[in-house]
Amino acid sequence: MINKYNNDYRLNVFSPITTDGKEYTFGIEGDLSSGTVKKYALTKEQESTLEEMINGKEYTKEYLIEKWGKETLEDLIKKGTFINYQIDTEGIYSRSKAYYSINKYGNVQEKLSAAKVLILGCGGIGSHVAWNLTVLGVGEITLVDFDVVEESNLNRQLLYTKDDIGNQKVEVLGEKLKAINPNIVINIKKMKISSSEELDELCKQYTCNLIIKTLDSPKDFSKWLDEICKLRKICYITGITTSIHSLIGPTFIPDKSKGFSEIFNVGTEFETIVGTMPSLGIVMYHISSEISQEAFKILAGVGTPKYINKILAEDIIIGKSMYIYPKNINLEKDPLSKAIFSNVNFMFLFGIVLAFAFTQLPWLPLVGYLCSILFALFTYETIQERVKCALVNNTIYMLFNLVTVISLNGENLGILEILISILIIISISSIFTCFITQILHIILDKTKHILSRSNG
């Protein structure tokens, strides 16, 4: 933690200094294999100053400029080698903050401290993710599980010991996580989620930014989670095992990506009635590590989540893997389908414009305008994709119409007047298009949610 600034400079212990006996490198930069790292040949006096700073001595900026030169000093300050503030070198977050600082991630620790995560399942995957998030400093973690610790759990479930056998997992894990990091809030909930209503109530009781789902039962759980997270705009990440394979993903972002039940074929015909799943700790830790990285990216706002709109089915021992994608065609990933859709869409809209030009029926432009929005609504799933497509359709459709109207009635208009008219009409129609598309998206989303619940 940064405590104060002053005029005295010291060495940053998290900025490595290396030497081959002749030259020095400071900080972490460049590509080591390409030889692009900047090297410094120090004088005897500079080496003496450096040795004293290694031993804890501090110097004013004026003194360092005199000994090192202004350009070199500014370079080393920029690298973070020489600093004029105190940093935490002993606390639980000290190494993490140093990592964020070196990589210029910004105020990551503050973002993590403000985050709330709900972990569903505290077994081989959930317990490890909980530990990762605890030491990262996630502000509030809620642990949900109904089971007790058994000896067979000890081959894969982190932090449990033989002394914990027979005790509730959430109680044992909660106490141990609090002992590791007392700076965060750990909530525990002993329950088995057996209905969509119970899951919804849990999400209302423990508000969160992110859900970690490591459960694979009841059989309809993934559908419940998708419905509730869409409705409540909650991100989630899922990871489970099936037979010898791990299933990692998807990472669900509301209004941007698809959920587990929309990608993986979650059947309602079959349900496991007996049988114990075999497991290896190293497989569980691999899944947990991937989930934890995804969680960090979402909560810290750093990097791009890896498992959006896909599930990785993997056998890490044999080294075989495959990705499972959404069941419907994703036009963003399929250039041919996108091209075909665009051509059909624009030909249809152009056909309406031509029909209006020949018939002058006053209601035809409105029909074309509504069709330009409906094309977007029934082709894409997320609100961003729908609005973007509707705006493109609207702009092209309006241009078709304006060209037709001007060619028929615009002989008395100047070029400037025509351009201003086009700009005003497209701008106004774009505003209406955004508004109408979002309203229709909400109506469609609510309707699908009601129908899916009534069918379930």
C-alpha positions, 0 to 999 in steps of 0.5 A: 500500500502506498503511504506517502510521497516525499523528495527522497528516492529509494529502490522499489523492491519489486523492480528487479535489477540484473547485471552480468558484471559489466552492464545492468538492466532495471525493471521488467521490459521488452522481449528478453529473447530479442535482446531489446532490453535497455542496458546501462554501463554504470560508473564506479560512483553510480555502482556505489550509490546503487549498493547503498540504495540496495542496503536501504539508503535514500537520496534526494532527486537533486543528488541522484541527478548529479550522480546519475544524470537527469535523463537516466534518472527520469528513465529509472523513475519511469520504469518504477525502479526509483520511487519516492513513496512507501509501498507495502512489502509484507501484507497479503496483497503486497505481491498482487499489487506489485504485479498490477503496478508492473503491468499497469493494470490500474486500481485493480485492488480497489475493484476487487475489494468492492466485488461480491461473488456467490460460489455455488458448490464448495467441492473440488472446484468451488473450494479452490476458486474460493481460496483464489478469490479470497487471497485476491481480496474479493470484498465479499464471498458467499459460499453455498453447499449442503454437504459435509466433508468426507474422507473421499473428498480429500483427494481433490478438495482444498483446505479440508483435512481429516479433522474436518470429516463430518462437518459442514463444508461451508462452515469449515471452508468459511472459517479457514478462509477468514483465517487466511484473509480477515479483511474480507467478508465471508458468508455461508449458506447451508442449503441444497438448491432444488428449484428455480425459486430457491435460486432466485431467492438466494440471489436476492438475499446475497446480491453479487457481481458474479456467480461461480457455478460448480454444480451439475445437479439438479438436472435443470439447474443450468436452465434456472441459472440462465433464466435468473442471471438474464433477468437480474443481469448477473454474470456467471462462470461455470465449470464441472466434470463429466466422466473423465472430461472437464467442461469449462465455460461458458462465461456468461455476460448479460445481454452479450453472450449465451448461457450454458443451456443455450450451448450445451444440450441440457436434456430433460429426459435423463437424470442420474439416479445412482453412480459416483463420478471419479475425479482427480485433484489435478483435473479439478485444480485445472478447472478451478484455475481457468475459472479463477482467471475468468473471474479476475478478468471480469471483476478487475476489468482487465483482459478479455474473458476466454470462455464467452459463447463457448464451452471447453470439453477437455481431457487434460491427461490425454491432451484432447479437447474441443470447443462447443459453441451455441446451437444456433448460427452465430452470424458474427462467427460465420462470414458466409451466413452473414453475407447471405443474410445481409444480401437477403435483408437489403434486397427485401428492403430495396424491393419495398422502396421500389414498390413505393416508387411505383405505387406511392402507397403511403404505408409502405415506407412504415412497413419497410422501416418495421421490417428493418427492425424485425430482421435484427430482432429475429436474427440476433440474440443480444441487445447490442447485436440487435441495435447495431443491426437495426441501425445499419438496416435503418440507415441503408433503408432511409438512404434508399427511400430518400434517393427515391423521393428526391429523384421523384420530387427533388428537382427544386432542391439544392445539393446542400438542402438535400444533404441537410435533409438526409442528415436530419432524417437519418439522425431522427430515425436512428434515435427512434430505431434505438428506442424501439429496438430496445423496447421490443428486445425487452418485450421478447426477452420477457416473453421468452422467460415467461414461456420457458418458466410455464413450460418448465 
